[in-house]
Amino acid sequence: MRYRLLIFFLSSLLCHAQDNTRSVFTLKPTLGLNGCQIDGDSYGGYNKLGMLAGVAVNTRLNKRTSVDIGFYFSQKGAKHNPAPNKGDFSYYRVNLNYVDIPVLLKFNLNPVYFISLGPSVGYLVSYSENKNYVDYTGMYPFNKFDAGFNIGLGRKMVKDKFFVEVRSSNSFLPIRNYGPIANQIYYPNVIARFFNKGLYNNVLTLMFSYKIDYKKKSEEQQP
């Protein structure tokens, strides 16, 4: 039922755009840098860096509102380095490689700044995990699917062709289930604390996009 509603929602957006003679479909190649952590792993801080790369298809609904559907390769995870001066000799690193598909509503606050928000789904392509210099990959598998909520603030640059955006993404489904011990763990992230079922991705992304316009023939023929 949920999938039917999503298909209906996307179809309605596309039909609305096609009926609007001023609508423009835009491709947005994107590169970005992720600052990552995992809520619930007992470590804190965006210490794990990852790459984001892909493309988004933007459909303009009206002068101030549009919809972005992204297709990204995104590296997430967590990292903790030893701190011998503090008596901490533990090491932890997990790298999670996802194909992410966010569906975001974008709203122009003014001619320069915009906000974006909406859900995303991700598929885990591969991962590696190392704890105290021992390879744990495959011992405690991560869930194949991730689902999260995204919110971002962006700025248009250079004749509205380039965009820079800071985006926060938080899982609302666990990427690894904890089972009965979940209620004993404190989560600094309010979303993870509400669901409280295991480990959750928490990512801050700095992303850069370039706009490639594809105008309808009816627009191109206008004087």
C-alpha positions in Angstrom: 0.0 0.0 0.0 2.8 2.4 0.9 4.5 1.8 -2.4 1.3 2.5 -4.3 0.9 5.8 -2.5 4.5 6.8 -3.3 4.1 5.9 -7.0 0.8 7.9 -7.1 2.5 10.9 -5.4 5.4 10.9 -7.9 3.1 10.4 -10.9 1.0 13.3 -9.7 4.1 15.5 -9.5 5.2 14.6 -13.0 1.7 15.1 -14.5 1.5 18.5 -12.8 4.9 19.5 -14.3 3.9 18.4 -17.8 0.7 20.4 -17.7 2.6 23.5 -16.7 4.1 25.2 -19.8 6.7 26.9 -17.7 8.0 23.7 -16.1 11.6 22.8 -16.5 13.3 19.5 -15.9 16.8 20.0 -14.6 19.7 17.6 -14.1 22.0 18.4 -11.2 25.3 16.5 -11.1 26.5 16.5 -7.5 29.7 16.0 -5.5 29.9 16.2 -1.8 31.7 15.3 1.4 30.0 13.5 4.3 30.8 13.9 8.0 29.5 10.7 9.5 28.7 9.1 12.9 26.5 6.3 14.0 24.1 6.9 16.9 24.1 4.1 19.5 27.7 2.9 19.0 28.9 4.6 22.2 31.2 7.0 20.2 30.4 10.6 19.3 31.4 13.1 16.8 31.4 13.3 13.0 34.9 11.7 12.7 34.3 9.5 9.7 34.6 11.2 6.3 33.0 9.8 3.2 32.3 10.8 -0.4 29.0 11.6 -2.0 28.6 11.6 -5.8 25.7 11.3 -8.2 22.9 13.2 -9.9 19.5 14.6 -9.1 16.5 15.2 -11.3 14.7 18.4 -10.4 11.1 19.1 -11.4 9.8 22.7 -10.9 6.3 22.9 -9.6 6.0 26.7 -9.4 8.2 29.7 -9.1 9.3 28.9 -5.5 8.8 25.1 -5.2 10.3 22.1 -6.9 11.0 18.4 -6.2 14.4 16.8 -6.3 14.8 13.0 -6.9 18.5 12.1 -6.3 20.5 9.0 -7.2 23.7 9.1 -5.1 26.6 6.9 -4.1 27.2 7.8 -0.5 29.8 6.6 2.0 28.7 6.6 5.7 29.8 5.0 8.9 31.8 5.9 12.0 35.4 6.2 13.2 37.0 6.4 16.7 40.8 6.8 17.1 42.7 5.9 20.2 43.6 8.7 22.7 46.4 7.3 24.8 46.9 10.5 26.7 43.3 10.0 28.0 43.8 6.2 28.7 41.7 5.3 25.7 43.4 2.7 23.5 40.3 1.6 21.6 39.9 1.8 17.8 36.8 1.5 15.7 36.0 2.1 12.1 33.1 1.1 9.9 32.6 2.2 6.3 29.2 1.8 4.8 28.7 2.2 1.0 25.1 3.1 0.0 23.1 3.9 -3.1 20.8 6.6 -1.8 17.6 7.9 -3.3 16.2 11.0 -1.6 12.9 12.6 -2.6 13.0 16.2 -1.4 10.8 19.1 -1.6 12.8 22.3 -2.3 11.5 25.7 -1.3 13.1 29.0 -2.3 13.2 31.3 0.7 14.3 34.2 -1.5 16.2 34.5 -4.9 19.4 33.2 -3.2 18.7 30.8 -0.4 16.5 27.6 -0.4 15.6 24.8 2.0 15.1 21.1 1.2 13.4 18.4 3.2 12.0 14.9 2.7 12.7 11.2 3.1 15.3 9.0 1.5 15.9 5.3 1.1 19.3 3.6 0.8 20.6 0.2 -0.2 23.8 -1.0 1.4 26.2 -2.1 -1.4 29.1 -3.1 0.7 30.8 -2.4 4.1 33.8 -3.0 6.2 34.2 -3.0 10.0 37.3 -3.0 12.1 37.3 -3.0 15.9 40.6 -2.7 17.8 42.4 -3.7 14.6 40.5 -6.9 14.2 38.4 -7.3 11.0 34.7 -7.8 12.0 33.3 -7.6 8.5 30.5 -10.1 8.1 30.4 -11.1 11.7 27.5 -8.9 12.6 25.8 -7.9 9.3 24.2 -4.5 8.8 20.7 -4.2 7.5 20.6 -4.0 3.7 18.1 -1.1 3.6 18.3 2.3 5.3 15.5 4.9 5.5 16.0 8.4 6.8 14.8 12.0 6.9 16.8 14.9 5.3 16.8 18.6 5.9 19.1 21.1 4.2 19.9 24.8 3.7 21.4 25.8 0.3 22.6 28.8 -1.7 22.5 29.6 -5.4 25.7 30.8 -6.9 27.2 32.0 -10.3 24.1 32.9 -12.3 21.9 30.3 -10.6 24.0 27.5 -12.2 25.9 26.3 -9.2 24.5 25.4 -5.8 26.1 24.7 -2.4 24.1 23.0 0.3 24.6 21.7 3.9 22.3 18.8 4.5 21.6 16.7 7.6 20.4 13.1 7.2 19.2 10.9 10.1 18.0 7.3 9.8 14.6 6.5 11.3 15.0 2.7 10.8 18.0 0.9 12.4 20.9 0.0 10.2 21.8 -2.7 12.8 19.3 -4.1 15.3 20.2 -4.3 19.0 17.3 -6.4 20.2 16.4 -6.4 23.9 19.4 -4.3 25.0 18.3 -1.3 22.9 16.5 0.4 25.8 19.7 0.5 27.9 21.5 2.8 25.4 21.2 6.6 25.3 21.0 8.3 21.9 22.0 12.0 21.5 19.9 12.1 18.3 16.2 12.8 19.1 15.0 10.8 16.1 17.1 7.7 17.1 16.1 8.1 20.7 12.4 8.0 19.8 12.6 4.8 17.8 15.5 3.3 19.9 15.9 0.0 18.2 19.6 -0.2 17.3 22.2 1.7 15.4 21.3 4.7 13.2 23.2 6.7 10.5 23.7 10.4 11.3 25.3 12.3 8.5 26.2 16.0 7.7 26.9 16.6 4.0 28.5 19.6 2.2 27.4 19.2 -1.4 28.0 21.1 -4.6 25.7 20.9 -7.6 25.6 22.2 -11.2 22.3 22.8 -13.0 21.7 21.5 -16.6 18.4 22.8 -17.9 16.2 20.9 -20.3 13.4 23.2 -21.4 10.3 22.1 -23.2 9.9 22.8 -26.9 7.0 25.1 -26.2 9.4 27.3 -24.1 12.2 27.2 -26.6 9.9 28.4 -29.4 8.7 31.4 -27.5 10.1 34.7 -28.8 
